[in-house]
Structures are given as structure tokens and as C-alpha cells.
Amino acid sequence: MAEQTGRSRPSRSGQPGSGQPGSGQPRSGEPRGRQPRSGQSQRPRPDNPRSGDPRTGPPRADRARHAAYDVLHAVGDRDAYANLLLPALLRERGLTGRDAAFATELTYGTLRGRGTYDAILAACSDRDDLDPPVRDVLRLGTHQLLATRVGSHAAVATSVDLAKDVCGPRPSGFVNAVLRRVATRDLDAWIDIVAPSQSQDPTGYLAVRHSYPRWIVEAFRDALGDASAAESENALAAGNVRPDVVLALTPAEPGEAPSVLPAGGPTRWSPYGYRLAAGDPAPLVASGQAAVQDEASQLAALALTRVGLSGPDGLWLDLCAGPGGKARLLSGLAAARGARLVASDIRPHRARRVLEALRRAKRAGPTELGTGAIQAHTDAVVAADGRQVPWPSGTFDRVLADVPCSGLGSLRRRPEARWRKTPEDVKELAVLQRELLEAAIDSVRPGGVVAYVTCTPHLAETREVVTAVADRRDDVTVLDAPAVLSEVPDLRCPEPRGSSDSRCRRFAQFWPHRHGTDAIFLALLRRS
């Protein structure tokens, strides 16, 4: 990331390098905020960090930092989604090029690193009761100091300016004092101080080192089974790497493939995947020639189509279809075989997004049928509860159940989700997931196949859901999903610790550190 300072004065040049420690630099190995030894002078306490009235004159801080702050504030204040809000703000405020890239790095980098940064800030301040605007400014400043090429003086000075703009003048001295303390060490040195011992508390160490809640670290380690400690750390680290933009090209007739593609190249395994190196995918998306979709998501849909069937194969179902990525791909694959797709979602607005995705891919017609179904040339989009479906049992030949989940497999794209989800959320989701899988199996005919897909590696949402449903029924066979995707290495799930249930070896789990994709889980089931 090119350096950004947002100021033109030489004293705030933003050149890379560490800032000069102020007076009272902490001793080696000792975090700031501790009481000085006897005989040393007491540093004056910073101003009360409570926010005052925001500054009403022209803003001091630059627009990129303001945009990043506004997204962080909205995420914390009203549970906004950064991946939806940030692009809208950039367009609204006319931020492009380097400014847009800098705002994006500040936003996502700060959200990813929040856990680590909060531990460091706690060591640099003796105040636990910070107003949210002050805390957000400090997090942004800490990210610039420890994870970007912005110079220390520029990072501190522009954070003080931002504090004056959004919090008023009172907390600015506090922000200045805390960030000057942060600037006395680099990230690794701070982690050595604030993280628990790696040997005595490996989970706590990884949580601070890689900025995750402890329960997510434990969930990743459980999903990896007996994998080495190094692989667990690699999995967590990969969740903090900004992902490439990957497209799913619309399945087309010969000669209909996009003639001009942005810079990039094919993905490793999906025949429809295209990884962008540069350029804007918007024209391809708007024309229906492609959609933004992770490669593992594409492969999960493709796996459903690869399983051999005896008997008819003319009607497919996407049970939880919104916002339409997999439905768009399945629609094209179904059409190539003379089959039809029915796409269903419980929320009407999401069902309409599916319709729009199919229309862009030139698969959908313009008319609506009745109150719940929207007809396409070959397909239909239905607004219906997947647990109380309007069709008879055994209607479909293939069913995709891409169920709602915690999203722990897509933290690269939605980093704030790690701070928003809780173990209680996972328990509630698991109940819904079992109900939807049951409905998916009921919807497929005997001999037909169901793909159960989640974007999470959490055992309670993946293997435990599938095995629990399979154990309750006598008409389900677990198929070998990794064998169906045999071109993709290292997909097999390990057997649970202390269990000999070999069915888990038939489940597929993608990982960012192994496959460069989201952590998608896939199980394939045949109804007997």
C-alpha cells in the first residue's frame, strides 16, 4: 500500500519509518501505562478521553481517513456491513485511485486487526472506559503505525486531527499520548508483550497474534483435527489476507464466452473461475457474463452436478438461493442438460436478487406468476420458507442446500463478522441448518442427490449437522465428496478426536491456507 498522509505540510510527510519515541520511553519488555519506578517523574495524565462535541469547521483529517472512520463507526454502532457500506461511501464522496485504496486498506485492516490492536491499546492506556469514537480513532491510528508504511509522525498527527473532527478537542491529547506510546515498538514486539505465553496458553496466544476471539481459534483447531500447530496458525493467518477478486463466468454456448476479460487468469480448478489481477469487473457483471464468486463456492455447485443419477434428471432446486451466485451457475449448467432450476429463498427481496442474477445471465423472463413464484424461460424463482416448502416430497432430482451459517469461512471478505458472531449464534444456526437439510432431503426423489454447503469450518455447523440428520433417517447415504472433486487436493475432513466415525472422511472442507479459497464445507447425500 502506497503511503498516504492526507496532509501537505512537510512536518506530516508520512514517509515510511518508525516515529521517534517521546520522553519517558518505556523500558524494554514493559508496556506503557504502568506506574514509573520510585524516583522517576510522573508523566502528566492525558486529557479525559470522553468525547466532546465534534468539530464544526472544515475537517482537519483527509477524506480517506474520514471514510474509514465512518465505516468503523457504523459497523460498531448499527451493525453495518463494511463490504456494502464502504463502496457506497467511496462513490458518494468521489474517492478514487490511491485515496479509495487507502480508505479500503484502513477499513479492512483495522477490522481484521481489532483484537490485536485492542490488546496493545490496553497496554498503552490505563483507561478502560473509552467512548466508541475515541476507540475507533485509536484503532485506525494503531493500524497505520503497526501495519502500513505511513510514517509514525503522520499516523499520530492525522489521528489527532481525526479525533478533533469526530470527537471534539477534549480527547485529542489523550489520542496523541496513547499513539505515541504505540509508536515506540513494532507489531511483533508488542505481541511479545501483550499476548499470553505460546507454550502455556496456545489458544490465547493465537487469538492475540492473529486477532480472533478465542472461541473461533478453538473452532478452527477442532476442524483441522490432529493437524500441526503450525497449520492451525497458517489457517488463522490466511483469514487475515485480503482475497483476490474471483469471477464465475456465465456458462455459455460455444462462441458466447466473453471476448474481452480484465487482466488475470483462470482459477486452478473451476472451469468457470477467473481470478482478476487488475481491472474493473463491473462491466462483465452488469452484462451478465460473469459474477463475483469464490472458486470454492463454484466447485460446491459443480460437485452437485457431477454425481451420477439413474432415472430422470430434469428438475433441480436451490433451496436457499439468495443472493443468487450459485443459482446463476446452476441455471446455466441445468440448461445445458435440458433441465430446469427452481430457486427459493425465504425473503422476497433476496428472491428478487436471484431473479435479477438470472436475468443478467439471460436465463430469466420478465413475468411473475402468482404471489410467490417468478417464472423464467426455463427456471422459476420462489419466495418460500425452506422448512415449509410448497412442493410435494420427492419433486426434485438434485437439491442444493447452501444454508445460512456463521460465515466464519469468509472472514477474509467480512472481517467484522469475527467480532459480531458468538457461540450462541452457532447453536441457534445449527438448529436451522438441520431443519433445512431435512427439508432438502425430503424435496429430492429417491435416487436423487443433495449437496449440503456452508461457508464455515465450525464442526457444529458442518459435520455434526450432517451426521445428526443422517443418523435420524434410514434413507440417506453419505457420498464421497472429495472423490467427486478429485482434482482438488487435501479436501478430506479428519475423523473427530476420540471417534471412529469414518463418514467424516467423505466430507470436503476447503481452506484459505490450502486452497486459496473461502473455507467452504461440502457434503453430498443420496436419498435411498
N, C-alpha and C positions, 0 to 999 in steps of 0.2 A: 504494500500500500504506500503510494507516494505520500510524503509528509504533507500535512495541512496545518496551517496556523490560524487562518481566519483573521489575521492582523497583518498590517503592512509595516508597522514600526520595527526598526532593527532590533529593539530590545526583546521583541517577541518573534524571533526569526523562525523558531520551530525546527532548527537544524537538528539532525539526529545526535544523540549523546545523552549522557546522564547529567542531571542537574547537580549544582554544587550544594552540598549539604549546608544548612544554616547552622547557626550557633547551637550548641548543645546536641551535637550529633550523637545518636545512641551508640552504646558500646557494642562491639561485635557480638552477635548472637542474642542481643536484647531488644525486644520490640519497643517502639515508642509507647508512651502513655504510662510507663512505670514511674514511681517516685524516684527522684535523684538520691544518690547516696548522701549520707550526712556530710555537711560541709559544702555541698555543691549548691549553687544558686538555683532557686525555683523558677522555672520558666513561667511567665505570666499565663494565666488560663485564657484560652481563646474566648472570643465573644460567645454568648449564649447561642447555640445553633438553631434556636427556634426561628422559623421563617417569619419575616415581616411582610409588608405589602410589596408585591413585585414592582420593579422599576417601571415608571410610566413613560419615560422619554424614549428616544431612539435606542434600539438594542445595542448593547456593547459586544456581545458574542456574535459570531458569524452564523449564517443561516443553516449550515450543515450541522453544527453542534445543537442549534435550537431544534432542528427537525429530529435529531436523535433523542434529545431530551424529551420532546413531546411524545414520541412513541413510547419511551420507557415509562413516562408518567401515565399514559393511557393504559399500558399493559398492567401496571400495578393498581391503578385507580378504578378501572372499569372492565378489567379482563379482556382488553382489546387483543387482537391477533396481529403481531408485528408484521407478518408476511402479507397481510391485507392492508394495514394502515400505512406502512412506510411508503409503498409505491404511490398511494394516493396523495400523501403529503408531498412527495418529491414532485409529482406532476402539478399539484396545486401551487407550490411555491417556486416552480420553474427551476428546480435544481437538476443539473445535468452534468455529464462528464465527471471530472475529478471531484466536484462537490457532492454529486449524488453517490459516487463510490465511497467517499469518506463518510458520509452520513450512514450509509449501509454498513460499513465496517464498524463504526462506533455503536450502532444499534445492536447488531447481531453479536459482535464481540463482547459487548458489555452484558448482554443477556446470557451468553454462554458462560462467561467467567464470573457471574454474580456470586456464586458460593465462595469461590476463592477470594474474590475481592472483598467480600464482607468479612471474612476471617482476618484479612490483612488490615482492613479499616478498624476492626475491633481492637487490634493490637496498637493502632496508631491514635486511638481516641479513648478517653475514659468516660465517654457519654454513650449510653445505650439508647436513650430516648431521642432519636433524631426524627425530625419531620420528614415525610417521604420525599418532598422536593429536594431537601438538602442531601438526603441519602442518594438520590438518583444523580445529582451533580457529582458527588464524591465517587460514585461507581464509574461514571463516564471519565472523570479525571484519572482514576486509578488505571482504567484500561489503556488510556493514552500513555501513561507513564510506564506501564509494565508490558504492554503487548503491541505497541506501534512504534513507528520511527519518529513520532512527534517529539521534539526536544523537551526536556524537563521544564525549562522556564516557560515555554509556550503552553505546555499542558496545564501547568499550575495557573498561569496568568489568565488564560482563556476560561478556565473553570471558575475562577473568581469572578470574571465578567459575567459568565452564565448565571452564577449564583445571585449576583446583583439584579440580573434581568428577571429571574423567575422566583426568587425568594425575598428580594429586597436587600438593603445594605447590611442588616444586622449579622447574618451568618457568614458574610464574606471573609472576615478574619479567621473564623473557625475553619472554613474550607481551605484557606491558604495554609494555615498551620498544619492541618492533617495531611494535605497532599505534599507539603514539603517533607514531612516525615516519610511518607510512602516513597518519595523520590530518592531516599538515601540507600535503597537496595534494589536489586533486580528481582524478577519474579522467583527464580529458583532460591535465592537467598531468603526471601520472605516465606516461601513454602517450608524451608528447613526450620523456620522459627514457629510458624503457626499451625502446621499440620501435626497430627498425632504421630507417634513412632510407627514406622512402617512394619517393624517386627512385632510390636506389641498390639497394634490395632491396625491391621492392613486395610480393613474396610474404611475406617475413619481417615486413614492416610489418602486412599484413593479418592474419597469423597471431596477432600480439600484440594488435593493435587489437580483433579480433573473437573472440579466444580459440578458435583452431583449431590442430591440428597442421599443419605446413607442407604435408604431402602432401595433406591434404584441400583446402586452399586451391588447390593446383595442380590437383586433380581438378575442382573447381568451375570454375576458369578454362578448363580444357580443354573441359568440357562446354558452356560458353557460347560457345566459338569466338571469333569476332572481336568479341564484344560489348565495349562500352567498359569501361574500368577502373571507372567509377562503377557500372555494372551488376553487375560482379563483387562490388564492395563491398556493393551492395544485397542481393545474394543471400546473402552471408555474414551480414549484419546481420539479415536476415529469419529466419535459422535460430536466432537468439537471442531471438525474440519469442515470448512464451507464446501458444500457439494457442487459439482458441476451441474449445469442445466442439461437435462436429458430429454429428448423428444421421442414420442412414439409416432412414427409416420403412419398415416392412414393406409390400411390395406387397400390396394388399388388393382384395377385391371392392368394387364400389360400395356405399357406405354403411357400410363396415367400417373406414374410416380413423379414427385416434384422435380422439375428440371433444374432449379437453382436452389442450393442449400447454403446456409451460412457456413463459415469456416468451422471445421470439426471433422468427425468421422464416425463410422459405425460403432455401436457398442459391442462388447465382447460376445454376447450370446443371443440376445434378442434380434431376430431378423428385421424387426421394425424399429429398433432403437438407433438413435443418432445423438452423439454427445457433442455439444457445442463447445468450440474453443473461443469463439468471439461472435459478435453479431447479434442481431435482434430477432428472436423467433416470432415476434408478434405477427408479421405478415403471413407466415405459414399457418399459425394458429387461427387467425381470423379467416383465412381462406378454407379452413377445414382440412388442409393437407397434413397437419400434424397437431399434436397436443403435448403439453409438458407432462411427462410421466416417467417415474423412476423405472430403471430397467428391471428390477426385481418384481415390480408391480406388473409390468408387461409379461414377464415369464410366468407369473402365477396364473394369469388369464390364459396364456398359451398352454400351460400344463393341462388345464381343464379340457381343452380341445384335442389333446393328443391321446387321451385314454380311449382305447378301442371299445366299441359298443356292438352288441348283437341286437338286431331289430332296428326300429326307426331311430332317426337322428335329425328330426326336423324342427324341434322346438326347444329353445334354450331360455334360461331365466337368470337374470342378475337381480338377486333378492334385495340387496341394499345398494342401489346403483349410484346414488348421488355422490359426487357431482358429475360423474359420467365418464371418467377416464377409461375404466375397464370396459364399460358398456360400449363405448365408441370402438374399441379394438375388437371386442367380441362380435359386434354388429357386422363389421367387415368380414371377419372370419366365418361367421354364420352364413352370410350372403354368398360367399364363395362356394359353400357346400349346398346351397339351396335351402338353408334353414332360416328360421325367424328367431328374433330375440325379443323377449319381454323384459323390460327394465322397470323395477319397482323401487319406490322409496317412500317412507312414511311421511315425509314433509313435502307438501305440494311445491314449495319454492325450489327444493332440491330436485324434485321430479322435473320441473321446468328447465333446470340447468342441464339435466340429462337430455331432454328434448333438444335444447339448443346445441349441445355437443353433437348429437346425431344429425341435426340439420346442417351444421357446419361440415360434417363429413359426407353430406349429400345422401344421407340414408333416410331422412325423415320427411314426412309430408306435413302440410300446413294445418290439418284439421284436427279437432278434438272430438272424442266420442264420449257421450255421457258425462258424468260428473267426475269420474276418476281416471279414465283411460284416454291417452293421446295417441292417435294412430299414426304410424309411419308407413312408407311404401311397403316395407317388409316387416317392420318392427312395431312394438307398442310400448308406451311409457305409462305406468300406472302409479298413482298415489295411493299407497295401501300400507297398512301395518304388516311387516313381515312375519309377525307372530300370529296374525289372524287373517290369513290370505283369502282372497275372493275366488280362487280357483280350486277345483277338486284335487284330491290327493292323487299323486302319480301322473300329473299332467305333463311334466317336462322330461326331456331326455338328458339334459345337462343343466346343473344349477351351480351358480357361483354365489357363495355366502361370504362376501367381503364385509365382515361385521364391524360395527362401531367398537373402538378399542381405546386404550390409553394413549396411543401414539408414541410410545417410548422408542419405537424403531425409526422414527423420523425426527429425532431431536436435532439432527444437523440442520434441518429446514425450519423447525419450530422450537428454538432453544428455550423459550419461556415455558414450554409445557412441562419441563422437569420441575419447575417451581410451582406449577399450578395443580398438577395431579397429586393424589395421595393414595396410600394403600387402601383406604376405604373406597375410593373411586374404583379401584381394580376389582374389589369384591363385588360391588354393585354391577359393574360391567360384565363380570363372569356369569352372573345370573342371566342377563340379557343375551349374552353370547350363546349360552346353552339353549335357550328358548329358540333363538334364530336358527341354530344348527338343526335342532329337532324339526323346525318348520321346513328347512331346506330339504332334509331327508324325506319328509312326508310329501314334498312337492315333486320329487323325482320318481319316475316309474321304476319298477323292479328291473334291474339290469342297468339302470342309468347311473350317472356319476355326479358326485357333489365335490366341489372344491371349497374348503374352509380356509379363509385367508384373514390374517390380521397383520397390522403394522406394529408389532411389538414382539419382543422375545420373552416376555414375562410368562412363566410357567402356568400361572393361574388363568391366563387368557389364551393359552395355546394348547399344550399337550394335555393339561388337566381337563379342559373343556371337551376335547375330542374323546379322550378315553372315558370320561364320565358318561357322555352321551352314548358311546358305543357299548359300554357295559350295561346300559339300561335297555338296550334294544337287541333283538335277535335277528335283525335283517340288515346288518351293516358289516361290511368287510373293509378294513383299512388297507389301502393300496400303497405301493412303494413309490412315494412322490419323488425322492431323489433319483430313482431309476428312470422316471418319466422325463426328468431334466438331466439326463446323464452327462450332457456336455458341460455342466456346471460342477466344479469340484467342491468338496468339503461342505456339502449341504446336510448330511445326516445329523439328526439330533442325537446326543448321547443318552444312554439309559439313565434314569434318575438314580441318584445315590441311594444305595440300600434297596434297590428294586431290580427285579429281573424281567420287567415288562418290555419285551422286545418290540412291541408296536412302536415305541418312540423312535426306533431306528428307521421307521418308514415315514417319519415326518421330515420336512425340509425347513431349514432355517437359514435365511440369508443374513449376512453381517457386513457392516461397512468396512471393517478391517480386513475381511477375507475377500469380499466380492466388489467392494466399491459401490454398494447399493444401500438402500434403506434396509433395516432389519425386519424383513417380511417373513412371516411364517406361513407354511402351506401344508395342509393335509388333504389327501384325496380319499374319498369314501365311495364304495359301490353299494347300492341298495340291493340286497339279495332277492 
